[in-house]
Amino acid sequence: MLAMAVISLKLPFTLDAQLTAFLQSSEQGIEGTEPQSAADLMVDLVGSCKGEPADLSSNPAYLSDFGTI
C-alpha cells in the first residue's frame, strides 16, 4: 500500500458541496456520460499562453533551476 500525505483544508460550504458532488459523480459515473479528465476540464486553457516555448515541460534546460530559491 502506498503511503499518503494527510492534509487539512478549509472550504466554504458551497464549494465543499460542489466538490463532493463532483467526486461522487466521477466515482459512480453519470448515466450516459464518461467522467471528465483534468485535460477535459481545462481544455479552454490549453494554448492560452502566447510566446512561451512549446516544450516547456519536457526540455530539461527550462527546468534546470526549478525548485531553487
Buried (B, 14 or more C-beta within 10 A) or exposed (E): EEEEEEEEEEEEEEEEEEEEEEEEEEEEEEEEEEEEEEEEEEEEEEEEEEEEEEEEEEEEEEEEEEEEE
